[in-house]
Amino acid sequence: MSATFLPFTRPSIDDETIAEVANVLRSGWITSGPKVLAFEAALSAYCGGRPVRAFSSGTATLEVALRLAGVGAGDTVITTPLTWVATANVILQVGATPIFVDVDPVTRNIDLGKLEAAIAPDTKAVIPVDLAGLPVDRDRLYAIAKKHGLRVIEDAAQSFGASWHGQPIGTSFGDMHDFVSFSFHANKNLTTSEGGALVLPADIDAGLCERLRVQGVRRFPDGGMDVDVLGGKFNLTDIAATIGLGQMKHLAAFTARRRELARHYFDCIDPARGFELPPADFGNSNWHMFQVLLPNGIDRGTFIAAMKERGIGVGVHYPALHLFSLYRKLGFKEGNFPHAEDIGRRILTLPLFPTMLDGDIDRVCTALSASLSENA
Ligand SMILES: *Cc1c(COP(=O)(O)O)cnc(C)c1O
């Protein structure tokens, strides 16, 4: 009999959290309430006291950040083509135009050496993405942003728990004009099942952020209300916030365990087989994902099937998004961003989550070698 199937990720929710969720369900108040406020306070403490508001997703946080930054029709926003498509979709959502900058083939993050050349007079903001939890160089990023007067909206969906030279992602690296967006989707390092949080710059009105979160509604003490801005429906529930509060207690342990497991991958993947490994960063990265590039010439679909046959789940995060039909219609095409395209075709996410055992990593490595022999 084969060992149980190993998924590429799996959330860890402890019994105390499950009991707390049950308490919320029995309480009579299950949508946004005291648990959301407590979760926002915990996140704010983690982010060095900065204002934080919770949302229903990391997509909603990005969209609201763009609106708060005043980005709209006629503006351009710079980002990476190698990310979850949400990062670019929100730019279109607010009526702006995305400008992509190719990635650095080593970090797989936006190539900051190419950023300045892409800045146009109508560029309002840049959205860097910390792919797999490896932070974009914050020193270099903010030096460029400051020089050109760009707003930074950090898409830190994958880097909650990561840091840059000892300073947690979520704290301020700029001069307080930066937003940080987190996602708490089920697959992220800290989850609320679905959810997100937006860390606000000092010059942004938190009240407006709250109105954009729910229909633009402003409430008055006499029970009356008014709407003077178009908001969405992006609030987090107390059920979800309770999961987040339970997860916060384990964040440091989750990150430490992920780092250990990542180290084990470096020890057991045979470099002679031609897999390209991620940067061996055990100080900054939270190891949200462990991603290899398949050797050239290997068919990824066949390889994924071979891994599955051996009981190993893998993922693809992500194909270069400018080659999706919607973006091709905007004029993007093959050859625009060669590094993102090459990585997008060969990248594979291996199993990595805190409750994995060292032996699971060995199993994955054995399956990698066997699947490669079969595919060659
Ligand atoms: C998950 C993710 C998002 C979107 O988060 P949701 O909570 O799923 O809306 C945005 N950007 C990146 C890089 C992500 O990984």
The ligand as an SDF file (V2000), in Angstrom:
LIG
                    3D

 15 15  0  0  0  0  0  0  0  0999 V2000
   -3.1020   35.1520   -2.7810 C   0  0  0  0  0  0  0  0  0  0  0  0
   -2.5580   36.2970   -3.5060 C   0  0  0  0  0  0  0  0  0  0  0  0
   -3.3180   37.4460   -3.7810 C   0  0  0  0  0  0  0  0  0  0  0  0
   -4.8020   37.5540   -3.5710 C   0  0  0  0  0  0  0  0  0  0  0  0
   -5.2460   37.1560   -2.3470 O   0  0  0  0  0  0  0  0  0  0  0  0
   -6.7500   36.6160   -2.1760 P   0  0  0  0  0  0  0  0  0  0  0  0
   -6.9200   36.6350   -0.6950 O   0  0  0  0  0  0  0  0  0  0  0  0
   -6.8010   35.2520   -2.7680 O   0  0  0  0  0  0  0  0  0  0  0  0
   -7.6580   37.5680   -2.8660 O   0  0  0  0  0  0  0  0  0  0  0  0
   -2.7080   38.5260   -4.3980 C   0  0  0  0  0  0  0  0  0  0  0  0
   -1.4050   38.4770   -4.7310 N   0  0  0  0  0  0  0  0  0  0  0  0
   -0.6500   37.3990   -4.4990 C   0  0  0  0  0  0  0  0  0  0  0  0
    0.7930   37.4330   -4.8780 C   0  0  0  0  0  0  0  0  0  0  0  0
   -1.1980   36.2680   -3.8950 C   0  0  0  0  0  0  0  0  0  0  0  0
   -0.4260   35.2000   -3.7020 O   0  0  0  0  0  0  0  0  0  0  0  0
  1  2  1  0
  2  3  1  0
  2 14  2  0
  3  4  1  0
  3 10  2  0
  4  5  1  0
  5  6  1  0
  6  7  2  0
  6  8  1  0
  6  9  1  0
 10 11  1  0
 11 12  2  0
 12 13  1  0
 12 14  1  0
 14 15  1  0
M  END
$$$$
